[in-house]
Structure formats: C-alpha cells, structure tokens
Amino acid sequence: KLQFNNMTQLLLGVDASRAKSREYRMVEGVSFVSVQHLPILDPIVVCSSPLVALLGLEYVTASQLCGNELPSSASPVAHVYCGFQYGEFAGQLGDGAAVSLGEIITESGHLELNLEGTG
C-alpha cells in the first residue's frame, strides 16, 4: 500500500477552499490547489511497466493506475503558476494537464506521482 509523504505541499501550501469547483479564480500565497479529478469509467490496463516494482508494490489495478482508487494519504493537487503565452504575459495559470497525487519515499528515492492528461 502506498503511503504518501506530501512534504512539498506542506512547505509550499495548498488552497483547499474549493476542491470540487472547476471555476477560474485567483489563488494567492500558495503553490497548489486541491482538485478532484473526474473518474474514468471501466478502466483497463493496456500495458505494464516496472513502475509497480519501483513503488514497492506487488500489483496494481487499473482503477488505481487511473486515480479512481486513491490511498487516504494521497492529496490530489494542481500546480499554480504564471507565464507567457504567445509573447504576452498571461498572468496566473493552472495546471490542467496533470494532477499530482503527492509524494512517496521508496527504496529508489523520493518520488512524486502524477495523473497525466487529466485536464
């Protein structure tokens, strides 16, 4: 079972005020925003990789891989950032492409687990 140690989130701050909201808003004083991704219906595993062994697990289900089933210690967040788009400063943006589930410490080192393509 994965046990998350979300030290970066603790150090840089998480805005959990509207975890289930999908509306745009300015976020100040923190680096992350709590999110709740939409579940994937009937997920299947297309291929397997050394990820399971790297995480120190014996097996992983499709529902776990897609984030439908998360350990209670997971803390899904999106990263808040700002930057330039098309040569103009775009102000505050949010990471709609990835959701960080948090950090774990394994025999291989400190790892951050992400759900990609969630935006």
N, C-alpha and C positions, 0 to 999 in steps of 0.2 A: 504494500500500500504506500502511495506517495505521501510524504509529509512535507508540506510547503513551509519555507522559512522566508517570509517576504520582507527581508531587511531593507531593500531598496525602496519599496513602497512606504515602509515606516519612516525612513530617513527623509524622503522627498515629498511625502504627503499624498493623500488620496481624498478627493472630493466624493463623498458617498451620498450627497444630498438628493440626487435624482437618479439612482442606479437603474431604474426601469424606464426613464424618459429618453426619447430619441430626438428631442428638440435641441436646436442650437442654442448655446449660451456661453457667455464669457466665464472662464474659470480663473481664479486668481489665488496665488500663494501656494499652489500645489503643482505637482508634475503629472499626476494621474487622475483619472475619473473612473469611478466604479461603473461597470457595464454588465448587462445581462444579454448575452447573445441569444439569437433565435435557435431553438433546437433543430437538428436535422432529422427528418423522418426516415425511418428504416435505413440507417447507415450500414454500409458493408465495407469490409477491409479488402482493398484491391491488391495491395502488396504488403509485405512485412519487411522490417529492417532491423538492424542491430539496436535500434532505439530502446526496445524492451529490455535488453540486457544492460545497456548503458544506464538506464534508470533503476536497475537493480530489481526488476520485476520478473516474474515467471511467465506471465501472459498479460495481454491487454485486449479489451474488447473493442469492437467498432464504436460502440456508444461512448466509451471512454476516450478513444482517439479523437472523436469529433467534438468532445466537450459536453455531450448530453449528460454524462455522469461525472461529477467532479467531487473530489475529496472535500470534506468540510473545511480543511485548511487552505484550499485554493482561494484566491482573491482576484477574480477577473477584472482587469482594468484596461483602459485605453490610454495611450500616452498623449499628453497635451504638448503642443509645440507651435512654433510660428516660423514663417519663412517667406521666401519669394516664389511667386508663380508668374511665368510669362514676363519676367523682368520687373515686376511690381511687387512691393511688399504686400503680402496677403493677410497680415495680421495673425491672430490666433487660429490655429487649425487643430484638428483632432485626428487620431489615427483610426480611420475606418477600415483599414486593410488588415489589421492584426489586433488580437486581444491577448494580452499577457495574462496567463493563469497564475503567475507568481514564480518564485524561485525555490529550488530544491538543492540540497547538498548531497552529492553522491560520492562514491569512491573515485569517480572520474573528475570530481571538482564541483564547483558552484555553477548551476545551470538555470536558465530562465526558460520556461515552457510557454509557447505561444500557439494560439489557434490562428492560422493564416487564412486569408481570403474571407474574413468574416464581415467585411464592410459592404 
